[in-house]
Amino acid sequence: MFLSIVVPLYNEQESVRLLFHSILEITKKLGREYEIVFVDDGSTDKTLEELLHVKNEDDHVKVIALRKNFGQTASMSAGFDYAQGEIIVAMDGDLQNDPSDIPKLLQGIEDGYDIVSGWRINRKDKLVFRKVPSMIANWMISIITGVKLHDYGCSLKAYRADVIKSIKLYGEMHRFIPALASWNGAKILEVPVKHNPREFGESKYGLWRTFRVVLDLLTVKFMLSFFTKPLHMLGFWGIISIAAGLGYGFFLTFQRLILHVYIKPLRPLIVLLLVISGIQLLTIGLVAEINIRTYYESQGKPIYAIKKIYE
């Protein structure tokens, strides 16, 4: 099979049919063998029902229903695992990615690249809550990983199957796929793609996502590999503790050097305690990351659970 299009969905019942027909319009023009792999990530609305209707209309459709909401990375991973195409295209299911850009991505693969990543030049998102945090996250990831992309968060990407199937995904690692693949020698290309306004529902992401990117980067840099959830829990309190300690330390320094206030001996110890506690929490989080990998990889356990595959 030439092409697999993987689409994870979570509570996108209004988008299913529109997305299916827009994908179908493009794939028919390609004249190559293809499949469309929809992954229902434990939706609580009628998304799965709509997907099954679509599947009955076209034999090219495969529907993977996960038992609960595992997150975008897990649902993408399920789609990648069961995709049969030589080239795999991933895209969001909220109609903001445009299927008309798929031929452009495929051309990049045919030109010799292993991953072709979309770049949403004219994003149709809110400036403060989506665009600005995304710009900061993209800048940080590019600097720390050394793989410079304008838009790591764009789900619309094309992969050679052997490249994407060799990468194990944990937590929310899907945004780091180009960086992880590049360390294995993969050639990356970024191309401009369209970005449509969201027509239905609400975005599943907020400002909290930017903070998670910082924690994810710690794992990527430390392991040059993958991560799951422990660092998210411990890292949050670790950074809060360190920030509180440093802030209090600057405050005490200001009092002593500028205001000439006498500082009691116990007050600097509080600074030391907060900073050391924060570092310990971050360290424990990294150790937990290693243990999680041992748990999953030694048993060959996936990070998702499939209820049923309709094909």
C-alpha positions as CSV (number, residue, x, y, z in Angstrom):
1,M,0.0,0.0,0.0
2,F,1.3,3.4,-0.9
3,L,-0.4,5.8,1.6
4,S,-1.9,5.7,5.0
5,I,-3.6,8.8,6.4
6,V,-3.8,8.6,10.2
7,V,-6.4,10.9,11.9
8,P,-6.8,10.9,15.8
9,L,-10.2,12.3,17.0
10,Y,-11.6,13.2,20.3
11,N,-15.2,14.5,20.5
12,E,-15.2,15.7,16.9
13,Q,-18.6,14.3,15.8
14,E,-19.4,17.3,13.6
15,S,-16.1,17.1,11.7
16,V,-16.1,13.5,10.8
17,R,-18.0,13.4,7.6
18,L,-16.7,16.7,6.3
19,L,-13.1,15.6,7.0
20,F,-13.7,12.2,5.4
21,H,-15.1,13.6,2.1
22,S,-12.3,16.3,1.9
23,I,-9.7,13.5,2.3
24,L,-11.4,11.3,-0.2
25,E,-11.4,14.1,-2.8
26,I,-7.6,14.3,-2.5
27,T,-6.8,10.6,-2.3
28,K,-8.9,9.8,-5.4
29,K,-6.8,12.2,-7.4
30,L,-3.5,10.5,-6.4
31,G,-4.4,7.3,-8.3
32,R,-2.5,5.2,-5.7
33,E,-3.5,2.6,-3.2
34,Y,-4.4,4.2,0.1
35,E,-6.2,3.8,3.4
36,I,-7.7,6.2,6.0
37,V,-7.1,5.2,9.6
38,F,-9.3,7.0,12.0
39,V,-8.5,6.6,15.7
40,D,-11.3,7.4,18.2
41,D,-9.5,8.4,21.4
42,G,-12.3,7.5,23.8
43,S,-14.8,10.1,22.6
44,T,-17.8,10.7,24.8
45,D,-20.0,12.1,22.0
46,K,-21.1,10.4,18.7
47,T,-17.6,10.5,17.0
48,L,-17.3,6.7,17.0
49,E,-20.8,6.3,15.6
50,E,-20.1,8.8,12.8
51,L,-16.8,7.0,12.0
52,L,-18.6,3.6,11.7
53,H,-21.1,5.2,9.3
54,V,-18.1,6.5,7.2
55,K,-16.4,3.1,7.4
56,N,-19.6,1.4,5.9
57,E,-19.4,3.9,3.0
58,D,-15.9,3.2,2.0
59,D,-13.7,0.1,2.3
60,H,-10.6,2.2,2.4
61,V,-11.5,3.3,5.9
62,K,-10.2,1.6,9.1
63,V,-11.5,2.7,12.5
64,I,-9.5,2.1,15.7
65,A,-11.5,2.7,18.9
66,L,-9.5,3.1,22.1
67,R,-11.1,2.2,25.4
68,K,-10.7,5.6,26.9
69,N,-9.1,9.0,26.2
70,F,-5.3,8.2,26.2
71,G,-4.3,11.5,24.6
72,Q,-3.1,12.6,21.1
73,T,0.3,10.9,21.2
74,A,-1.2,7.5,22.2
75,S,-3.9,7.7,19.5
76,M,-1.3,8.7,16.9
77,S,0.9,5.8,18.0
78,A,-2.1,3.4,17.6
79,G,-2.7,4.7,14.1
80,F,1.0,4.4,13.2
81,D,1.2,0.8,14.5
82,Y,-1.8,-0.4,12.4
83,A,-1.1,1.7,9.3
84,Q,0.0,-0.4,6.3
85,G,1.2,2.3,3.9
86,E,4.8,2.9,2.8
87,I,4.1,6.6,3.5
88,I,2.1,7.7,6.6
89,V,0.4,11.1,6.8
90,A,-0.8,12.3,10.2
91,M,-3.3,15.1,10.6
92,D,-5.7,16.6,13.2
93,G,-9.4,15.8,13.0
94,D,-10.8,19.2,13.7
95,L,-10.7,20.4,10.1
96,Q,-8.0,23.0,10.8
97,N,-5.5,20.9,8.8
98,D,-6.3,21.0,5.1
99,P,-6.1,17.7,3.2
100,S,-5.4,19.6,0.0
101,D,-1.8,20.0,1.4
102,I,-1.2,16.2,1.3
103,P,0.2,16.1,-2.2
104,K,2.7,18.8,-1.2
105,L,3.9,16.6,1.7
106,L,4.1,13.5,-0.5
107,Q,6.2,15.4,-3.0
108,G,8.7,16.1,-0.3
109,I,8.9,12.4,0.5
110,E,9.4,11.6,-3.1
111,D,12.2,14.2,-3.3
112,G,14.2,12.1,-0.8
113,Y,13.1,13.4,2.6
114,D,12.1,11.1,5.5
115,I,9.8,13.5,7.3
116,V,7.9,16.4,5.8
117,S,6.5,18.7,8.4
118,G,3.7,21.3,7.9
119,W,4.3,25.0,8.8
120,R,1.1,26.9,9.6
121,I,2.2,30.3,8.4
122,N,-1.2,32.0,8.8
123,R,-2.6,30.4,11.9
124,K,-6.2,30.9,12.6
125,D,-5.9,30.8,16.4
126,K,-6.1,33.2,19.3
127,L,-2.9,35.3,19.6
128,V,-2.4,35.2,23.4
129,F,-3.5,31.7,24.3
130,R,-2.3,29.8,21.2
131,K,0.1,31.7,18.9
132,V,2.4,33.3,21.4
133,P,2.9,30.2,23.6
134,S,3.4,28.2,20.4
135,M,6.1,30.6,19.2
136,I,7.9,30.4,22.5
137,A,7.7,26.6,22.5
138,N,8.9,26.3,18.9
139,W,11.9,28.5,19.7
140,M,12.8,26.5,22.8
141,I,12.5,23.1,21.1
142,S,14.6,24.3,18.1
143,I,17.4,25.7,20.4
144,I,17.6,22.7,22.8
145,T,17.2,19.9,20.2
146,G,19.2,21.6,17.5
147,V,16.5,20.8,14.9
148,K,15.1,24.1,13.8
149,L,11.5,24.1,12.7
150,H,9.0,27.0,12.7
151,D,6.0,24.8,13.8
152,Y,6.6,21.7,15.9
153,G,3.0,21.7,16.9
154,C,1.5,21.2,13.5
155,S,0.1,17.7,13.3
156,L,0.0,17.6,9.5
157,K,3.2,15.7,8.7
158,A,4.3,12.9,6.3
159,Y,6.6,10.1,7.3
160,R,8.3,7.2,5.7
161,A,6.7,4.2,7.5
162,D,10.1,2.7,8.5
163,V,11.1,5.9,10.1
164,I,8.0,6.6,12.2
165,K,7.5,2.9,13.2
166,S,11.0,2.8,14.7
167,I,10.2,5.6,17.1
168,K,8.4,4.6,20.4
169,L,6.0,7.3,21.6
170,Y,5.2,8.1,25.2
171,G,3.4,10.8,27.1
172,E,3.0,13.7,24.6
173,M,6.1,13.0,22.5
174,H,4.4,13.4,19.1
175,R,5.5,17.0,18.8
176,F,9.1,15.9,19.1
177,I,9.1,13.3,16.4
178,P,11.1,15.3,13.9
179,A,13.8,16.0,16.5
180,L,13.9,12.4,17.6
181,A,14.1,11.1,14.1
182,S,16.8,13.5,13.1
183,W,19.1,12.0,15.8
184,N,18.8,8.7,13.8
185,G,19.8,10.4,10.6
186,A,16.4,11.2,9.1
187,K,16.2,14.1,6.6
188,I,13.6,16.7,7.6
189,L,11.8,19.2,5.4
190,E,9.3,21.9,6.5
191,V,6.8,23.2,4.0
192,P,4.1,25.9,4.4
193,V,0.5,24.6,4.8
194,K,-2.9,26.0,5.2
195,H,-4.6,26.4,8.5
196,N,-8.4,26.8,8.7
197,P,-10.4,28.4,11.4
198,R,-11.9,26.0,13.9
199,E,-15.6,25.4,12.9
200,F,-16.9,23.1,15.7
201,G,-16.2,22.6,19.3
202,E,-13.4,24.0,21.5
203,S,-9.6,23.6,21.4
204,K,-8.3,20.8,23.6
205,Y,-5.2,22.8,24.4
206,G,-4.4,25.8,26.6
207,L,-1.5,27.7,28.2
208,W,-0.7,24.6,30.4
209,R,0.5,22.9,27.2
210,T,3.5,25.4,27.0
211,F,4.6,24.6,30.5
212,R,4.5,20.9,29.7
213,V,6.7,21.5,26.7
214,V,9.4,22.7,29.1
215,L,9.2,19.5,31.1
216,D,9.2,17.4,28.0
217,L,12.4,19.1,26.8
218,L,14.1,18.1,30.0
219,T,13.4,14.5,29.2
220,V,14.3,14.8,25.6
221,K,17.7,16.3,26.4
222,F,18.4,13.9,29.2
223,M,17.4,10.7,27.5
224,L,17.6,11.6,23.8
225,S,14.5,9.4,23.7
226,F,10.9,9.3,25.0
227,F,8.9,10.2,28.1
228,T,5.6,9.5,30.0
229,K,3.9,11.3,32.8
230,P,6.0,11.2,36.0
231,L,8.1,14.3,35.3
232,H,4.9,16.2,34.6
233,M,3.7,15.7,38.2
234,L,7.0,16.0,40.0
235,G,8.6,18.6,37.7
236,F,5.8,21.1,38.3
237,W,6.4,21.2,42.0
238,G,10.1,21.1,41.5
239,I,10.1,24.2,39.3
240,I,7.7,26.0,41.7
241,S,10.0,25.2,44.6
242,I,13.2,26.4,42.8
243,A,11.4,29.6,41.5
244,A,10.2,30.3,45.0
245,G,13.6,29.8,46.5
246,L,15.4,32.0,43.9
247,G,12.7,34.7,44.2
248,Y,13.0,34.7,48.0
249,G,16.8,34.8,47.7
250,F,16.7,37.9,45.5
251,F,14.3,39.5,47.9
252,L,16.7,38.9,50.8
253,T,19.6,40.2,48.8
254,F,17.7,43.4,48.0
255,Q,16.9,43.9,51.6
256,R,20.4,43.4,52.8
257,L,22.4,45.3,50.1
258,I,19.9,48.1,49.2
259,L,17.8,48.6,52.3
260,H,20.5,47.4,54.8
261,V,18.0,45.3,56.7
262,Y,19.4,42.7,59.2
263,I,18.7,39.2,57.9
264,K,18.1,36.5,60.4
265,P,20.2,33.3,59.9
266,L,17.2,31.0,59.3
267,R,15.9,33.0,56.3
268,P,18.7,32.1,53.9
269,L,18.3,28.5,54.9
270,I,14.7,28.6,53.6
271,V,16.1,29.6,50.2
272,L,18.6,26.7,50.2
273,L,15.8,24.3,51.3
274,L,13.4,25.4,48.5
275,V,16.1,25.2,45.8
276,I,17.4,21.8,46.9
277,S,13.9,20.4,47.3
278,G,13.1,21.5,43.7
279,I,16.2,19.9,42.3
280,Q,15.4,16.7,44.1
281,L,11.9,16.6,42.7
282,L,13.2,17.1,39.2
283,T,15.8,14.4,39.7
284,I,13.2,11.9,41.0
285,G,11.1,12.7,38.0
286,L,13.9,11.8,35.6
287,V,14.5,8.5,37.5
288,A,10.8,7.8,37.2
289,E,11.0,8.3,33.4
290,I,13.7,5.6,33.2
291,N,11.7,3.2,35.2
292,I,8.6,3.8,33.1
293,R,10.6,2.9,30.0
294,T,11.8,-0.3,31.6
295,Y,8.2,-1.2,32.6
296,Y,6.8,-0.7,29.0
297,E,9.7,-1.8,26.9
298,S,10.7,-4.9,28.8
299,Q,7.2,-6.3,28.5
300,G,6.5,-5.0,25.0
301,K,3.5,-3.1,26.4
302,P,1.8,-0.4,24.2
303,I,0.7,2.8,25.8
304,Y,-2.9,2.4,24.6
305,A,-5.6,-0.2,24.8
306,I,-7.8,-1.0,21.8
307,K,-11.4,-2.0,22.2
308,K,-12.0,-3.1,18.7
309,I,-10.7,-2.6,15.1
310,Y,-13.2,-2.2,12.4
311,E,-11.8,-3.2,9.0
